[in-house]
Amino acid sequence: MTTTDGAHADVLVVHASKAGGTAGIAALVAEELEKVGLSVAVARAQDVDHLAGYRAVVLGSALYMRRWRPEAVRFLKRHQVMLRGRQVFLFQSGPCGADAASQAAKGAPEPSTVRRLREGVDADAPITFGGVLDPATARGFLAGRMARGELAGDFRDPERIRRWARSVADRIRPADRPATPWRGGVPECRP
Ligand SMILES: Cc1cc2nc3c(=O)[nH]c(=O)nc-3n(C[C@H](O)[C@H](O)[C@H](O)COP(=O)(O)O)c2cc1C
């Protein structure tokens, strides 16, 4: 089960979502990581105080006007030092409409602030996932209008998200442990 307090979780999955679409992707990523036995905590970017205890962090933001959500950028800034000592995996979600799948595969442009910050913590560029525009969850006049136009729909691709999450799980290093167990005694030395 996904922990929410993160007390002993291996991985923290953080999301910055306005209308819930990116939060849904984060939940799917967490589910997939748990399938391989990792313990996972999920949190909103603005709710994370510290990263102590986590071995890896997955951060995902929605794209609005070609930018990441401000709380995701703040997360990268605020936790820079702690992120440097951890594996960091990034995703962004946005493309909607008929071309969503090809735009997502090609990758939406990475905002320059995000590039600078994630290079500072040695993270790869974010993968892009399709987004969702739903009149039931759209917030704001423009979003409401867009969610009733030709971009409306759910363009998140669960199988592609799951595949990426499995590749993240493969890259998460096992917890540090001695290469060979200590069994006591002194190894025999021969001249
Ligand atoms: C006002 C507005 C601006 C958007 N700007 C972008 C954008 O620049 N690039 C993009 O790929 N998607 C853009 N989108 C699509 C959103 O990223 C997409 O709906 C996403 O799923 C929203 O995530 P959320 O539900 O987590 O807030 C925009 C949507 C709205 C409503």
The ligand as a Gaussian input file, in Angstrom:
#p B3LYP/6-31G(d) Opt

LIG

0 1
 C       -4.588000      27.263000     -19.402000
 C       -3.871000      25.992000     -19.785000
 C       -2.593000      26.066000     -20.316000
 C       -1.925000      24.892000     -20.700000
 N       -0.654000      24.979000     -21.212000
 C       -0.027000      23.844000     -21.632000
 C        1.295000      23.908000     -22.197000
 O        1.912000      24.953000     -22.305000
 N        1.842000      22.745000     -22.644000
 C        1.190000      21.543000     -22.560000
 O        1.731000      20.523000     -22.991000
 N       -0.049000      21.468000     -21.986000
 C       -0.663000      22.575000     -21.526000
 N       -1.899000      22.503000     -20.963000
 C       -2.519000      21.192000     -20.732000
 C       -2.307000      20.751000     -19.299000
 O       -0.953000      20.580000     -19.038000
 C       -3.047000      19.426000     -19.060000
 O       -4.422000      19.722000     -19.027000
 C       -2.580000      18.731000     -17.793000
 O       -3.107000      17.437000     -17.759000
 C       -2.980000      19.510000     -16.558000
 O       -2.506000      18.831000     -15.440000
 P       -3.248000      18.843000     -14.044000
 O       -4.598000      18.219000     -14.281000
 O       -2.390000      18.009000     -13.174000
 O       -3.345000      20.260000     -13.594000
 C       -2.575000      23.639000     -20.555000
 C       -3.872000      23.595000     -20.013000
 C       -4.511000      24.745000     -19.632000
 C       -5.877000      24.647000     -19.050000

